[in-house]
Structure formats: structure tokens, C-alpha cells
Amino acid sequence: MLYVVGLGPGGHEQLSFEAKEAILNSEVIVGYVTYMKLVKDLVKGKELVHNGMRQEVERCQKAIDIAVEGKDVAVISSGDAGVYGMAGLILELMHKQNIDIPVRVIPGITASIGGAARLGAPLMNDFCHISLSDLMTPWEMIEKRLHAASSADFVICLYNPRSKGRPHHLKTALDIMKQYKSEDTVVGIAKDVGRPKEEMIVTTIKELDEELVDMTTVVIVGNKETYVSNGRMLTPRGYTL
């Protein structure tokens, strides 16, 4: 069996029972070295296969090759396996190579869901996810999606919002949003959700400090109905035209 496991944000309290069982039942664990550290107590005594960032294809191919040999293997990653995770890549590689082996995709709490719970209830109305990483998607397409989601006044969850290699993408995204959303629109910054350095900040588009945002952060930009109550971010279930 090939398990594709979402670990959630990082804390064991947010690891699903199914994910834990899959890891314990696997002979081999494949993943980025940082993910291995998140479940180090669950993988003791197992064969571990890990490599660095931006080596996802090699990692997934190795997991498939091991599963073809008949071993139970788990590919692990943070968040949800099917939301910017490994599930799509595993299935894509199998499709291209015409490989048919048992696969079970096990979901996990993705950053937007975990962050929203800490911030309050910002996702009570329609929302979307947009990654600001242009490694796999051309920036021109990302801009089109930002325009479309902002003009429709979705609550927008920004993944991969800012990094050393992409220091200005968040500012550009917010500038696009300001064409459709007020500068006073409520914004939630969720950093290191479920991890020891977890930090939640509620601010606005106008007051957002970009220096607080990095690759372990999800930025949740509200719609025109989103407000703050007792320090918590809240988007009403209904929408007033």
C-alpha cells in the first residue's frame, strides 16, 4: 500500500488518527527532512527516505518504486496531502508510467483551516486558496486569479505569500486586491500554525506589516463583511449586497 499522508500543521494534537495509523503501519517513510522531525517519535525503527526542498518529484518517484516492490510506504507532508501536497504528484507520476498499485490519500488539516480556527471564523462564507509561488504557475496566471477572486469579493487565503526569493509578491497581490477591496478590509496572519512559534495577528490590508510574513505563514484576506470582535476575525455566514 502507498499512503499519501497529510500531517496537518505540525502538532500531534492535529494529526488525524488515520494518518497516525498509516505511518505506524508503513515499513518505509518518505518525506522532506523537516516533516520527518514532526513525527520523529512515530518513525523510530523504520526505513527513512528523505531529501531536500524542491526535490518532490524524486521523493514521490522513490515512494512509488518502493511500493511497486510490495512494501507499505507512506509519503508524508505537512498540511493536507491534496492541497499543494504530494497526492497530485504521486497520481500524476503513476498515470504517466501506467503504474497501478493501491494508493490511499489521507487528508490533514491545511494551513488555512488551522489558521482560521486560531484567528476566529473568517471562512464562514465563500473563500478560495491562491498560492503566490510562481515556481509551478506563471505569475501572469496568478495575477488573473487575484483579480477574479478580489472582484468577486471572496475571502482569499494566500499560500506561499512571501519568501527571500519572492519578497515583493505579497505587496503586488495586495495592490491588486486594493483595486476591489477597501484598505480597511480585515486580514489575518497565521504563522507556524500548530507549532511552538505559532503567532496570530489580526490587522488590515492598509496596516499589514509584510516583514511579519514568510513561507510558514498563511494570509487570510476577508471580504467586505468581515469584521473583528473581541480580537477575533469573523466573516458572517450571509452576505449583504
PyRosetta script that sets phi, psi and omega in degrees:
from pyrosetta import init, pose_from_sequence

init()
pose = pose_from_sequence("MLYVVGLGPGGHEQLSFEAKEAILNSEVIVGYVTYMKLVKDLVKGKELVHNGMRQEVERCQKAIDIAVEGKDVAVISSGDAGVYGMAGLILELMHKQNIDIPVRVIPGITASIGGAARLGAPLMNDFCHISLSDLMTPWEMIEKRLHAASSADFVICLYNPRSKGRPHHLKTALDIMKQYKSEDTVVGIAKDVGRPKEEMIVTTIKELDEELVDMTTVVIVGNKETYVSNGRMLTPRGYTL")
pose.set_psi(1, 137.2)
pose.set_omega(1, 174.3)
pose.set_phi(2, -108.0)
pose.set_psi(2, 112.9)
pose.set_omega(2, 178.0)
pose.set_phi(3, -96.9)
pose.set_psi(3, 135.1)
pose.set_omega(3, 173.3)
pose.set_phi(4, -113.7)
pose.set_psi(4, 107.0)
pose.set_omega(4, -163.8)
pose.set_phi(5, -110.4)
pose.set_psi(5, 127.7)
pose.set_omega(5, 170.5)
pose.set_phi(6, -93.2)
pose.set_psi(6, 123.0)
pose.set_omega(6, -175.5)
pose.set_phi(7, -85.7)
pose.set_psi(7, -8.2)
pose.set_omega(7, -172.5)
pose.set_phi(8, 81.1)
pose.set_psi(8, -168.1)
pose.set_omega(8, -176.1)
pose.set_phi(9, -63.2)
pose.set_psi(9, -30.2)
pose.set_omega(9, 179.4)
pose.set_phi(10, 148.7)
pose.set_psi(10, -30.7)
pose.set_omega(10, 179.3)
pose.set_phi(11, -78.6)
pose.set_psi(11, 143.9)
pose.set_omega(11, -178.1)
pose.set_phi(12, -64.2)
pose.set_psi(12, -27.5)
pose.set_omega(12, 179.3)
pose.set_phi(13, -67.6)
pose.set_psi(13, -16.7)
pose.set_omega(13, 179.1)
pose.set_phi(14, -107.7)
pose.set_psi(14, 11.5)
pose.set_omega(14, 174.5)
pose.set_phi(15, -89.5)
pose.set_psi(15, 126.3)
pose.set_omega(15, -176.4)
pose.set_phi(16, -70.5)
pose.set_psi(16, 156.8)
pose.set_omega(16, 177.8)
pose.set_phi(17, -60.9)
pose.set_psi(17, -40.5)
pose.set_omega(17, -179.2)
pose.set_phi(18, -63.7)
pose.set_psi(18, -40.3)
pose.set_omega(18, 179.2)
pose.set_phi(19, -64.8)
pose.set_psi(19, -43.2)
pose.set_omega(19, 179.1)
pose.set_phi(20, -62.1)
pose.set_psi(20, -43.6)
pose.set_omega(20, 179.7)
pose.set_phi(21, -62.7)
pose.set_psi(21, -40.0)
pose.set_omega(21, -179.7)
pose.set_phi(22, -63.4)
pose.set_psi(22, -41.9)
pose.set_omega(22, 179.3)
pose.set_phi(23, -65.8)
pose.set_psi(23, -45.4)
pose.set_omega(23, -179.3)
pose.set_phi(24, -65.0)
pose.set_psi(24, -32.2)
pose.set_omega(24, -178.0)
pose.set_phi(25, -83.9)
pose.set_psi(25, -7.4)
pose.set_omega(25, -176.9)
pose.set_phi(26, -91.6)
pose.set_psi(26, 142.5)
pose.set_omega(26, 176.5)
pose.set_phi(27, -80.9)
pose.set_psi(27, -32.4)
pose.set_omega(27, -175.2)
pose.set_phi(28, -127.2)
pose.set_psi(28, 137.5)
pose.set_omega(28, 177.2)
pose.set_phi(29, -117.4)
pose.set_psi(29, 128.4)
pose.set_omega(29, -178.6)
pose.set_phi(30, -119.1)
pose.set_psi(30, 132.0)
pose.set_omega(30, 178.8)
pose.set_phi(31, 176.9)
pose.set_psi(31, 168.0)
pose.set_omega(31, 173.9)
pose.set_phi(32, -63.3)
pose.set_psi(32, 143.4)
pose.set_omega(32, -171.9)
pose.set_phi(33, -57.3)
pose.set_psi(33, -35.1)
pose.set_omega(33, 179.0)
pose.set_phi(34, -63.1)
pose.set_psi(34, -37.3)
pose.set_omega(34, 179.2)
pose.set_phi(35, -68.2)
pose.set_psi(35, -34.1)
pose.set_omega(35, 177.9)
pose.set_phi(36, -59.7)
pose.set_psi(36, -38.6)
pose.set_omega(36, -178.8)
pose.set_phi(37, -65.5)
pose.set_psi(37, -28.7)
pose.set_omega(37, -178.9)
pose.set_phi(38, -67.7)
pose.set_psi(38, -26.0)
pose.set_omega(38, -176.9)
pose.set_phi(39, -126.7)
pose.set_psi(39, 32.5)
pose.set_omega(39, -173.4)
pose.set_phi(40, -59.2)
pose.set_psi(40, -30.7)
pose.set_omega(40, -179.5)
pose.set_phi(41, -76.6)
pose.set_psi(41, -16.1)
pose.set_omega(41, -179.2)
pose.set_phi(42, -94.0)
pose.set_psi(42, -15.2)
pose.set_omega(42, -173.5)
pose.set_phi(43, -109.8)
pose.set_psi(43, 9.9)
pose.set_omega(43, 179.1)
pose.set_phi(44, -60.7)
pose.set_psi(44, 133.3)
pose.set_omega(44, 177.4)
pose.set_phi(45, 83.2)
pose.set_psi(45, -2.5)
pose.set_omega(45, 179.9)
pose.set_phi(46, -97.0)
pose.set_psi(46, 159.8)
pose.set_omega(46, 173.8)
pose.set_phi(47, -74.4)
pose.set_psi(47, 125.7)
pose.set_omega(47, -177.5)
pose.set_phi(48, -113.0)
pose.set_psi(48, 132.5)
pose.set_omega(48, 176.9)
pose.set_phi(49, -123.9)
pose.set_psi(49, 115.2)
pose.set_omega(49, -178.5)
pose.set_phi(50, -142.3)
pose.set_psi(50, 156.4)
pose.set_omega(50, 175.8)
pose.set_phi(51, -148.8)
pose.set_psi(51, -168.8)
pose.set_omega(51, -172.6)
pose.set_phi(52, -91.3)
pose.set_psi(52, -173.5)
pose.set_omega(52, 178.2)
pose.set_phi(53, -63.7)
pose.set_psi(53, 153.8)
pose.set_omega(53, 177.1)
pose.set_phi(54, 61.8)
pose.set_psi(54, 23.5)
pose.set_omega(54, 175.3)
pose.set_phi(55, -120.5)
pose.set_psi(55, 35.4)
pose.set_omega(55, -176.0)
pose.set_phi(56, -64.1)
pose.set_psi(56, -39.0)
pose.set_omega(56, -178.4)
pose.set_phi(57, -62.7)
pose.set_psi(57, -47.8)
pose.set_omega(57, 179.7)
pose.set_phi(58, -60.8)
pose.set_psi(58, -40.4)
pose.set_omega(58, -179.6)
pose.set_phi(59, -62.5)
pose.set_psi(59, -48.2)
pose.set_omega(59, -178.9)
pose.set_phi(60, -67.3)
pose.set_psi(60, -38.2)
pose.set_omega(60, 179.0)
pose.set_phi(61, -63.6)
pose.set_psi(61, -40.6)
pose.set_omega(61, 178.7)
pose.set_phi(62, -62.5)
pose.set_psi(62, -41.1)
pose.set_omega(62, 179.1)
pose.set_phi(63, -62.7)
pose.set_psi(63, -42.2)
pose.set_omega(63, 178.7)
pose.set_phi(64, -63.2)
pose.set_psi(64, -45.5)
pose.set_omega(64, -179.5)
pose.set_phi(65, -59.9)
pose.set_psi(65, -39.9)
pose.set_omega(65, 179.5)
pose.set_phi(66, -67.4)
pose.set_psi(66, -41.1)
pose.set_omega(66, 179.3)
pose.set_phi(67, -65.5)
pose.set_psi(67, -36.6)
pose.set_omega(67, 178.3)
pose.set_phi(68, -62.0)
pose.set_psi(68, -30.2)
pose.set_omega(68, 178.1)
pose.set_phi(69, -71.0)
pose.set_psi(69, -10.6)
pose.set_omega(69, 177.8)
pose.set_phi(70, 102.8)
pose.set_psi(70, 4.6)
pose.set_omega(70, 179.6)
pose.set_phi(71, -88.3)
pose.set_psi(71, 152.6)
pose.set_omega(71, 172.3)
pose.set_phi(72, -83.4)
pose.set_psi(72, 122.6)
pose.set_omega(72, -174.9)
pose.set_phi(73, -133.0)
pose.set_psi(73, 142.7)
pose.set_omega(73, 177.9)
pose.set_phi(74, -119.3)
pose.set_psi(74, 125.7)
pose.set_omega(74, 171.2)
pose.set_phi(75, -95.2)
pose.set_psi(75, 121.2)
pose.set_omega(75, -175.3)
pose.set_phi(76, -112.6)
pose.set_psi(76, 146.6)
pose.set_omega(76, 172.2)
pose.set_phi(77, -155.4)
pose.set_psi(77, 159.8)
pose.set_omega(77, -178.5)
pose.set_phi(78, -72.8)
pose.set_psi(78, 166.2)
pose.set_omega(78, 178.3)
pose.set_phi(79, 70.4)
pose.set_psi(79, -139.5)
pose.set_omega(79, 179.9)
pose.set_phi(80, -106.6)
pose.set_psi(80, 137.0)
pose.set_omega(80, -176.1)
pose.set_phi(81, -63.7)
pose.set_psi(81, -24.6)
pose.set_omega(81, -177.6)
pose.set_phi(82, -103.5)
pose.set_psi(82, 1.7)
pose.set_omega(82, 177.1)
pose.set_phi(83, -114.8)
pose.set_psi(83, 97.4)
pose.set_omega(83, -175.1)
pose.set_phi(84, 57.5)
pose.set_psi(84, 25.7)
pose.set_omega(84, -178.4)
pose.set_phi(85, -107.1)
pose.set_psi(85, -156.2)
pose.set_omega(85, -172.0)
pose.set_phi(86, -90.8)
pose.set_psi(86, -12.2)
pose.set_omega(86, -172.4)
pose.set_phi(87, -61.0)
pose.set_psi(87, -46.9)
pose.set_omega(87, -178.5)
pose.set_phi(88, -62.0)
pose.set_psi(88, -41.9)
pose.set_omega(88, -178.6)
pose.set_phi(89, -67.2)
pose.set_psi(89, -41.5)
pose.set_omega(89, 177.0)
pose.set_phi(90, -57.9)
pose.set_psi(90, -50.8)
pose.set_omega(90, -177.3)
pose.set_phi(91, -67.1)
pose.set_psi(91, -35.0)
pose.set_omega(91, 178.4)
pose.set_phi(92, -65.4)
pose.set_psi(92, -45.2)
pose.set_omega(92, 179.0)
pose.set_phi(93, -63.4)
pose.set_psi(93, -40.9)
pose.set_omega(93, 178.4)
pose.set_phi(94, -64.1)
pose.set_psi(94, -40.2)
pose.set_omega(94, 179.7)
pose.set_phi(95, -63.2)
pose.set_psi(95, -46.0)
pose.set_omega(95, -177.6)
pose.set_phi(96, -65.5)
pose.set_psi(96, -30.2)
pose.set_omega(96, -177.3)
pose.set_phi(97, -100.2)
pose.set_psi(97, 4.0)
pose.set_omega(97, 179.2)
pose.set_phi(98, 54.8)
pose.set_psi(98, 45.8)
pose.set_omega(98, 179.4)
pose.set_phi(99, -100.5)
pose.set_psi(99, 131.7)
pose.set_omega(99, -179.5)
pose.set_phi(100, -124.5)
pose.set_psi(100, 96.6)
pose.set_omega(100, 176.8)
pose.set_phi(101, -130.5)
pose.set_psi(101, 157.9)
pose.set_omega(101, 179.3)
pose.set_phi(102, -64.2)
pose.set_psi(102, 129.7)
pose.set_omega(102, 178.9)
pose.set_phi(103, -131.0)
pose.set_psi(103, 136.7)
pose.set_omega(103, 174.4)
pose.set_phi(104, -128.2)
pose.set_psi(104, 117.7)
pose.set_omega(104, 177.2)
pose.set_phi(105, -90.0)
pose.set_psi(105, 123.0)
pose.set_omega(105, -175.8)
pose.set_phi(106, -112.0)
pose.set_psi(106, 117.8)
pose.set_omega(106, -174.1)
pose.set_phi(107, -73.4)
pose.set_psi(107, 160.8)
pose.set_omega(107, 175.8)
pose.set_phi(108, -141.6)
pose.set_psi(108, 168.3)
pose.set_omega(108, 178.6)
pose.set_phi(109, -72.7)
pose.set_psi(109, 117.8)
pose.set_omega(109, 179.1)
pose.set_phi(110, -81.6)
pose.set_psi(110, 163.8)
pose.set_omega(110, -171.3)
pose.set_phi(111, -58.8)
pose.set_psi(111, -38.6)
pose.set_omega(111, -178.1)
pose.set_phi(112, -65.7)
pose.set_psi(112, -39.9)
pose.set_omega(112, -179.7)
pose.set_phi(113, -70.0)
pose.set_psi(113, -46.1)
pose.set_omega(113, 178.5)
pose.set_phi(114, -63.7)
pose.set_psi(114, -42.9)
pose.set_omega(114, 179.5)
pose.set_phi(115, -67.0)
pose.set_psi(115, -40.6)
pose.set_omega(115, 179.5)
pose.set_phi(116, -60.7)
pose.set_psi(116, -40.0)
pose.set_omega(116, 179.8)
pose.set_phi(117, -64.0)
pose.set_psi(117, -36.4)
pose.set_omega(117, 178.5)
pose.set_phi(118, -73.7)
pose.set_psi(118, -34.3)
pose.set_omega(118, -176.1)
pose.set_phi(119, -80.1)
pose.set_psi(119, -25.6)
pose.set_omega(119, -177.3)
pose.set_phi(120, 144.2)
pose.set_psi(120, -111.7)
pose.set_omega(120, 177.9)
pose.set_phi(121, -149.2)
pose.set_psi(121, 64.2)
pose.set_omega(121, -176.3)
pose.set_phi(122, -81.1)
pose.set_psi(122, -8.4)
pose.set_omega(122, -173.9)
pose.set_phi(123, -109.4)
pose.set_psi(123, 30.9)
pose.set_omega(123, -176.1)
pose.set_phi(124, -77.9)
pose.set_psi(124, -14.1)
pose.set_omega(124, 175.0)
pose.set_phi(125, -120.9)
pose.set_psi(125, -178.4)
pose.set_omega(125, -174.8)
pose.set_phi(126, -54.1)
pose.set_psi(126, 136.6)
pose.set_omega(126, 179.8)
pose.set_phi(127, -144.6)
pose.set_psi(127, 166.9)
pose.set_omega(127, 178.9)
pose.set_phi(128, -143.3)
pose.set_psi(128, 164.1)
pose.set_omega(128, 175.3)
pose.set_phi(129, -110.2)
pose.set_psi(129, 133.6)
pose.set_omega(129, 173.2)
pose.set_phi(130, -134.9)
pose.set_psi(130, 124.6)
pose.set_omega(130, 175.3)
pose.set_phi(131, -89.5)
pose.set_psi(131, 134.8)
pose.set_omega(131, 178.2)
pose.set_phi(132, -92.2)
pose.set_psi(132, 7.5)
pose.set_omega(132, 175.4)
pose.set_phi(133, -80.7)
pose.set_psi(133, 126.7)
pose.set_omega(133, 178.9)
pose.set_phi(134, -102.7)
pose.set_psi(134, 22.2)
pose.set_omega(134, 176.9)
pose.set_phi(135, -68.4)
pose.set_psi(135, -35.5)
pose.set_omega(135, -177.5)
pose.set_phi(136, -114.0)
pose.set_psi(136, -22.1)
pose.set_omega(136, -178.3)
pose.set_phi(137, -120.9)
pose.set_psi(137, 128.6)
pose.set_omega(137, 179.7)
pose.set_phi(138, -58.6)
pose.set_psi(138, 142.3)
pose.set_omega(138, -178.4)
pose.set_phi(139, -59.7)
pose.set_psi(139, -33.1)
pose.set_omega(139, 178.9)
pose.set_phi(140, -60.1)
pose.set_psi(140, -38.3)
pose.set_omega(140, 178.7)
pose.set_phi(141, -71.1)
pose.set_psi(141, -38.3)
pose.set_omega(141, 177.2)
pose.set_phi(142, -61.0)
pose.set_psi(142, -42.4)
pose.set_omega(142, 178.7)
pose.set_phi(143, -62.6)
pose.set_psi(143, -41.0)
pose.set_omega(143, 177.6)
pose.set_phi(144, -60.0)
pose.set_psi(144, -41.4)
pose.set_omega(144, -179.6)
pose.set_phi(145, -67.8)
pose.set_psi(145, -38.3)
pose.set_omega(145, 177.2)
pose.set_phi(146, -63.2)
pose.set_psi(146, -43.3)
pose.set_omega(146, 177.7)
pose.set_phi(147, -61.8)
pose.set_psi(147, -46.1)
pose.set_omega(147, -176.4)
pose.set_phi(148, -64.9)
pose.set_psi(148, -47.4)
pose.set_omega(148, -177.9)
pose.set_phi(149, -67.6)
pose.set_psi(149, -37.9)
pose.set_omega(149, -179.5)
pose.set_phi(150, -70.4)
pose.set_psi(150, -41.0)
pose.set_omega(150, -179.4)
pose.set_phi(151, -66.5)
pose.set_psi(151, -28.5)
pose.set_omega(151, 177.8)
pose.set_phi(152, -88.0)
pose.set_psi(152, 0.4)
pose.set_omega(152, 178.6)
pose.set_phi(153, 58.0)
pose.set_psi(153, 39.5)
pose.set_omega(153, 170.1)
pose.set_phi(154, -67.3)
pose.set_psi(154, 151.0)
pose.set_omega(154, 159.1)
pose.set_phi(155, -70.8)
pose.set_psi(155, 130.5)
pose.set_omega(155, -172.2)
pose.set_phi(156, -117.8)
pose.set_psi(156, 124.1)
pose.set_omega(156, 176.3)
pose.set_phi(157, -99.6)
pose.set_psi(157, 115.2)
pose.set_omega(157, -178.0)
pose.set_phi(158, -96.2)
pose.set_psi(158, 116.7)
pose.set_omega(158, 174.9)
pose.set_phi(159, -95.4)
pose.set_psi(159, 156.3)
pose.set_omega(159, -179.8)
pose.set_phi(160, 46.8)
pose.set_psi(160, 52.5)
pose.set_omega(160, -169.2)
pose.set_phi(161, -72.4)
pose.set_psi(161, -28.7)
pose.set_omega(161, -173.8)
pose.set_phi(162, -163.0)
pose.set_psi(162, 136.3)
pose.set_omega(162, 177.5)
pose.set_phi(163, -147.1)
pose.set_psi(163, 174.9)
pose.set_omega(163, 178.5)
pose.set_phi(164, -61.8)
pose.set_psi(164, -35.3)
pose.set_omega(164, 179.6)
pose.set_phi(165, -81.5)
pose.set_psi(165, -16.5)
pose.set_omega(165, -179.3)
pose.set_phi(166, -133.9)
pose.set_psi(166, 61.1)
pose.set_omega(166, -172.7)
pose.set_phi(167, -70.8)
pose.set_psi(167, -19.8)
pose.set_omega(167, -173.1)
pose.set_phi(168, -108.0)
pose.set_psi(168, 0.1)
pose.set_omega(168, -176.2)
pose.set_phi(169, -65.6)
pose.set_psi(169, -37.8)
pose.set_omega(169, -179.7)
pose.set_phi(170, -65.1)
pose.set_psi(170, -44.8)
pose.set_omega(170, 178.8)
pose.set_phi(171, -59.7)
pose.set_psi(171, -43.1)
pose.set_omega(171, 178.9)
pose.set_phi(172, -62.4)
pose.set_psi(172, -42.0)
pose.set_omega(172, 179.6)
pose.set_phi(173, -63.0)
pose.set_psi(173, -43.5)
pose.set_omega(173, -179.7)
pose.set_phi(174, -67.2)
pose.set_psi(174, -35.9)
pose.set_omega(174, 176.7)
pose.set_phi(175, -62.5)
pose.set_psi(175, -38.0)
pose.set_omega(175, 176.4)
pose.set_phi(176, -66.0)
pose.set_psi(176, -45.0)
pose.set_omega(176, -178.9)
pose.set_phi(177, -61.3)
pose.set_psi(177, -35.8)
pose.set_omega(177, -177.8)
pose.set_phi(178, -66.6)
pose.set_psi(178, -13.3)
pose.set_omega(178, 173.9)
pose.set_phi(179, -71.9)
pose.set_psi(179, -18.8)
pose.set_omega(179, -175.7)
pose.set_phi(180, -125.2)
pose.set_psi(180, -27.0)
pose.set_omega(180, -176.4)
pose.set_phi(181, -112.1)
pose.set_psi(181, 148.1)
pose.set_omega(181, 175.9)
pose.set_phi(182, -64.9)
pose.set_psi(182, 148.9)
pose.set_omega(182, 175.6)
pose.set_phi(183, -64.6)
pose.set_psi(183, -17.4)
pose.set_omega(183, 178.7)
pose.set_phi(184, -89.2)
pose.set_psi(184, 5.7)
pose.set_omega(184, 176.8)
pose.set_phi(185, -58.5)
pose.set_psi(185, 133.6)
pose.set_omega(185, -177.9)
pose.set_phi(186, -70.3)
pose.set_psi(186, 138.1)
pose.set_omega(186, 179.2)
pose.set_phi(187, -129.7)
pose.set_psi(187, 136.3)
pose.set_omega(187, 174.6)
pose.set_phi(188, -109.7)
pose.set_psi(188, 133.3)
pose.set_omega(188, 176.2)
pose.set_phi(189, -111.9)
pose.set_psi(189, 117.8)
pose.set_omega(189, -179.1)
pose.set_phi(190, -114.2)
pose.set_psi(190, 110.5)
pose.set_omega(190, -176.5)
pose.set_phi(191, -107.6)
pose.set_psi(191, 133.7)
pose.set_omega(191, 173.6)
pose.set_phi(192, 50.3)
pose.set_psi(192, 51.0)
pose.set_omega(192, -176.9)
pose.set_phi(193, -57.9)
pose.set_psi(193, 129.2)
pose.set_omega(193, 177.2)
pose.set_phi(194, 76.0)
pose.set_psi(194, 8.7)
pose.set_omega(194, -178.8)
pose.set_phi(195, -116.9)
pose.set_psi(195, 167.5)
pose.set_omega(195, -174.5)
pose.set_phi(196, -57.1)
pose.set_psi(196, -32.4)
pose.set_omega(196, -177.8)
pose.set_phi(197, -94.9)
pose.set_psi(197, 21.8)
pose.set_omega(197, -178.5)
pose.set_phi(198, -53.5)
pose.set_psi(198, 137.7)
pose.set_omega(198, 178.9)
pose.set_phi(199, -148.2)
pose.set_psi(199, 132.6)
pose.set_omega(199, 178.6)
pose.set_phi(200, -117.2)
pose.set_psi(200, 132.2)
pose.set_omega(200, -179.4)
pose.set_phi(201, -131.7)
pose.set_psi(201, 130.2)
pose.set_omega(201, 174.7)
pose.set_phi(202, -110.0)
pose.set_psi(202, 124.3)
pose.set_omega(202, -175.7)
pose.set_phi(203, -145.2)
pose.set_psi(203, -155.3)
pose.set_omega(203, 176.4)
pose.set_phi(204, -133.3)
pose.set_psi(204, 168.2)
pose.set_omega(204, 176.3)
pose.set_phi(205, -56.6)
pose.set_psi(205, -43.0)
pose.set_omega(205, -176.9)
pose.set_phi(206, -66.8)
pose.set_psi(206, -38.0)
pose.set_omega(206, -173.3)
pose.set_phi(207, -95.1)
pose.set_psi(207, -3.1)
pose.set_omega(207, -175.2)
pose.set_phi(208, -61.3)
pose.set_psi(208, 129.0)
pose.set_omega(208, 177.1)
pose.set_phi(209, -95.8)
pose.set_psi(209, 107.2)
pose.set_omega(209, -176.3)
pose.set_phi(210, -61.8)
pose.set_psi(210, -26.7)
pose.set_omega(210, -178.3)
pose.set_phi(211, -65.5)
pose.set_psi(211, -18.1)
pose.set_omega(211, 179.1)
pose.set_phi(212, -81.5)
pose.set_psi(212, -9.3)
pose.set_omega(212, -171.6)
pose.set_phi(213, -104.5)
pose.set_psi(213, 132.9)
pose.set_omega(213, 175.4)
pose.set_phi(214, -142.8)
pose.set_psi(214, -165.2)
pose.set_omega(214, -174.2)
pose.set_phi(215, -74.3)
pose.set_psi(215, -11.6)
pose.set_omega(215, 176.5)
pose.set_phi(216, -97.6)
pose.set_psi(216, 17.9)
pose.set_omega(216, -176.0)
pose.set_phi(217, -116.0)
pose.set_psi(217, 142.5)
pose.set_omega(217, 166.4)
pose.set_phi(218, -114.7)
pose.set_psi(218, 135.3)
pose.set_omega(218, -179.6)
pose.set_phi(219, -107.9)
pose.set_psi(219, 122.7)
pose.set_omega(219, -178.9)
pose.set_phi(220, -110.6)
pose.set_psi(220, 111.7)
pose.set_omega(220, -178.6)
pose.set_phi(221, -98.7)
pose.set_psi(221, 121.4)
pose.set_omega(221, -175.3)
pose.set_phi(222, -72.3)
pose.set_psi(222, 177.5)
pose.set_omega(222, 171.4)
pose.set_phi(223, -98.7)
pose.set_psi(223, -173.3)
pose.set_omega(223, -173.8)
pose.set_phi(224, -69.3)
pose.set_psi(224, -14.0)
pose.set_omega(224, 179.6)
pose.set_phi(225, -92.1)
pose.set_psi(225, -13.3)
pose.set_omega(225, -175.5)
pose.set_phi(226, -67.2)
pose.set_psi(226, 136.5)
pose.set_omega(226, 179.5)
pose.set_phi(227, -141.5)
pose.set_psi(227, 175.7)
pose.set_omega(227, -179.4)
pose.set_phi(228, -113.6)
pose.set_psi(228, 130.8)
pose.set_omega(228, 177.2)
pose.set_phi(229, -133.8)
pose.set_psi(229, 119.9)
pose.set_omega(229, -179.2)
pose.set_phi(230, 53.5)
pose.set_psi(230, 38.8)
pose.set_omega(230, 177.4)
pose.set_phi(231, 81.1)
pose.set_psi(231, -0.2)
pose.set_omega(231, -178.6)
pose.set_phi(232, -105.9)
pose.set_psi(232, 144.5)
pose.set_omega(232, -179.3)
pose.set_phi(233, -87.0)
pose.set_psi(233, 129.3)
pose.set_omega(233, -175.8)
pose.set_phi(234, -138.3)
pose.set_psi(234, 127.3)
pose.set_omega(234, 172.2)
pose.set_phi(235, -109.7)
pose.set_psi(235, 120.3)
pose.set_omega(235, -179.1)
pose.set_phi(236, -61.2)
pose.set_psi(236, 152.2)
pose.set_omega(236, 179.1)
pose.set_phi(237, -65.6)
pose.set_psi(237, -36.3)
pose.set_omega(237, 179.7)
pose.set_phi(238, -93.0)
pose.set_psi(238, 168.5)
pose.set_omega(238, -177.0)
pose.set_phi(239, -133.1)
pose.set_psi(239, 123.7)
pose.set_omega(239, -178.6)
pose.set_phi(240, -94.5)
pose.set_psi(240, 124.3)
pose.set_omega(240, 179.4)
pose.set_phi(241, -78.1)
pose.dump_pdb("model.pdb")
